[in-house]
Amino acid sequence: MLNKRIGLALIAVIFLAAGLWAQTFQVDPVHSSVGFTIRHIVSNVKGRFTDFSGTIVYDPKKIENSSVTVSIKAATIDTDNQKRDDHLRSPDFFDVEKFPEITFQSAKVAKKGNKFILHGTLVMHGIEKKVSIPFEILGTAKDPGGNNRAGFEAELTLNRKDFGIIWNRTLDQGGLLLGEDVKISLSLEAVEATEKKG
């Protein structure tokens, strides 16, 4: 009986220790960016979203214990052209009145060789899709105010038609105005939530 109790206690300690090193960070939008690139006839047009938030639970001892939640305000799309941005907010594209947020919720983190893959659900334009996002851990450090910060970068390519964003125009000489694939680039700096911000 004593050995059984010791065994159960040891199992409990192991489960508690599994999350011991996990730290919760809040994305700092001032030092982060959510950008994208899409083909336009013969060039690549870049844009960004300017209002977003996120929570990152980061376990440096066992990355598989980490998780990510991100929310983006679709109406804050910005391509440095008001007319184009208004069109992108319209029902032809993001339909921001009907679908105001783009969200991502991770399900698991996997290590593949020297790389990490974030698996989860992306909701955009009212459509849910499972996605896998390769990412890089840039490191952690204290800022001048003594706050603990962590940096991450990720890139993935999505087909916009998978999310019901299908608008396009055929060119007189043939071909289409816009590409289907959109390259997403994330650069996130986050502040540990338990730290006092300076």
C-alpha positions in Angstrom: 0.0 0.0 0.0 2.9 2.4 0.9 4.6 1.7 -2.4 1.3 2.4 -4.3 0.9 5.8 -2.5 4.5 6.7 -3.3 3.9 5.8 -6.9 0.8 7.9 -7.1 2.5 10.8 -5.5 5.4 10.5 -8.0 3.0 10.5 -10.9 1.3 13.7 -9.5 4.7 15.4 -9.2 5.6 14.5 -12.8 2.3 15.9 -14.1 2.8 19.1 -12.1 6.4 19.5 -13.3 5.2 19.2 -17.0 3.8 22.7 -16.8 6.3 24.1 -14.3 8.4 26.0 -16.9 5.5 27.3 -19.0 5.3 31.1 -19.2 2.3 33.1 -20.5 3.1 36.0 -22.8 0.9 38.7 -24.3 1.7 39.9 -27.9 3.1 43.4 -27.9 1.5 44.9 -31.1 3.9 47.9 -31.0 6.8 45.5 -31.7 5.0 42.9 -33.8 3.7 42.6 -37.3 1.1 40.6 -39.2 1.8 40.9 -42.9 0.8 39.3 -46.2 1.9 39.2 -49.8 -0.3 38.4 -52.9 0.4 38.3 -56.6 -1.0 41.2 -58.7 -0.6 40.7 -62.5 3.2 40.8 -62.6 4.2 42.0 -59.1 3.7 41.1 -55.5 1.6 43.5 -53.3 2.3 43.6 -49.6 -0.1 44.5 -46.8 -0.6 44.2 -43.1 -3.2 44.2 -40.3 -2.7 46.9 -37.7 -4.9 45.7 -34.8 -4.3 42.2 -33.4 -3.7 40.5 -30.1 -2.5 37.2 -28.9 -1.6 35.0 -26.0 1.4 32.7 -26.1 2.0 30.0 -23.5 5.7 29.1 -24.0 7.5 26.2 -22.3 11.2 26.6 -23.0 11.9 23.2 -21.4 9.4 21.3 -23.5 8.1 23.2 -26.5 5.3 20.6 -27.0 3.6 22.1 -23.9 3.3 25.5 -25.6 0.2 27.0 -27.2 -0.9 30.1 -29.1 -4.2 32.1 -29.5 -4.3 35.0 -31.9 -7.1 37.4 -32.9 -6.9 39.9 -35.8 -9.4 42.7 -36.6 -10.1 42.2 -40.3 -11.1 45.9 -40.8 -7.6 47.0 -40.0 -6.2 45.7 -43.3 -3.8 48.2 -44.7 -2.1 48.1 -48.1 -1.2 51.8 -48.3 -4.1 52.5 -50.7 -7.5 53.6 -49.4 -9.5 52.6 -52.4 -8.0 49.1 -52.4 -8.3 48.7 -48.7 -12.0 49.6 -48.9 -12.5 47.0 -51.6 -10.7 44.4 -49.4 -13.1 45.2 -46.5 -16.1 44.7 -48.8 -18.1 41.5 -49.4 -15.9 40.8 -52.4 -13.1 39.9 -50.0 -13.1 39.9 -46.2 -16.6 41.2 -45.7 -15.6 42.7 -42.4 -19.1 43.8 -41.4 -20.1 40.1 -41.4 -16.8 38.6 -40.3 -15.0 41.1 -38.2 -12.3 38.8 -36.8 -9.7 36.4 -38.0 -8.7 33.9 -35.3 -6.2 31.2 -34.7 -6.2 28.6 -31.9 -3.4 26.1 -31.7 -4.1 22.4 -30.9 -0.5 21.2 -30.5 3.1 22.0 -31.2 5.4 19.4 -32.8 9.1 19.3 -33.3 10.3 18.1 -36.7 14.1 17.8 -36.9 15.4 21.3 -35.9 12.1 23.0 -36.7 8.9 23.5 -34.9 5.4 23.2 -36.3 2.3 24.8 -34.8 -0.9 22.9 -35.6 -4.3 24.5 -35.1 -7.5 26.0 -36.4 -7.7 29.2 -38.5 -11.0 30.9 -38.8 -11.2 33.5 -41.6 -14.2 34.8 -43.6 -16.4 32.6 -41.5 -14.6 29.4 -42.6 -12.6 27.1 -40.3 -9.5 25.3 -41.6 -6.8 23.2 -40.0 -3.4 24.7 -40.7 0.2 23.9 -39.9 2.5 26.8 -39.3 6.3 26.4 -39.2 7.8 28.8 -36.8 11.1 29.9 -35.3 11.9 30.9 -31.7 14.0 34.0 -31.7 14.8 33.9 -28.0 13.9 35.5 -24.7 15.4 38.6 -22.9 14.7 41.3 -20.4 13.8 44.7 -21.7 15.1 47.9 -20.0 12.0 47.9 -17.7 12.8 44.5 -16.4 10.0 42.8 -18.4 10.6 39.3 -19.8 10.1 39.2 -23.5 10.0 36.4 -26.1 10.3 36.6 -29.9 8.8 34.4 -32.6 8.6 34.4 -36.4 6.4 32.3 -38.7 5.5 32.0 -42.3 2.8 30.1 -44.2 1.1 30.2 -47.5 -2.7 29.9 -47.8 -5.0 29.6 -50.8 -7.6 32.3 -50.3 -10.2 30.3 -52.1 -10.1 27.7 -49.3 -11.7 30.5 -47.2 -14.3 31.5 -49.6 -12.4 34.6 -50.8 -12.8 34.0 -54.6 -13.1 37.5 -56.2 -10.9 38.0 -59.3 -10.9 39.6 -62.7 -9.9 38.2 -66.1 -7.4 40.3 -67.9 -8.0 41.3 -71.6 -4.7 39.6 -72.6 -5.6 36.5 -70.6 -4.7 35.5 -67.1 -6.1 36.8 -63.8 -5.7 40.0 -61.9 -4.9 38.3 -58.6 -3.1 35.2 -57.4 -4.8 32.6 -55.3 -1.9 32.0 -52.9 -1.3 34.4 -50.1 1.9 34.4 -48.1 1.5 35.2 -44.4 4.4 36.6 -42.4 4.2 36.9 -38.6 6.8 38.6 -36.4 5.7 38.5 -32.8 7.3 40.0 -29.7 5.5 39.3 -26.5 5.7 40.3 -22.9 5.3 37.9 -20.0 1.9 38.4 -18.5 3.0 38.0 -14.9 5.7 40.7 -15.3 5.0 44.3 -14.4 5.2 46.4 -17.6 7.5 49.4 -17.5 
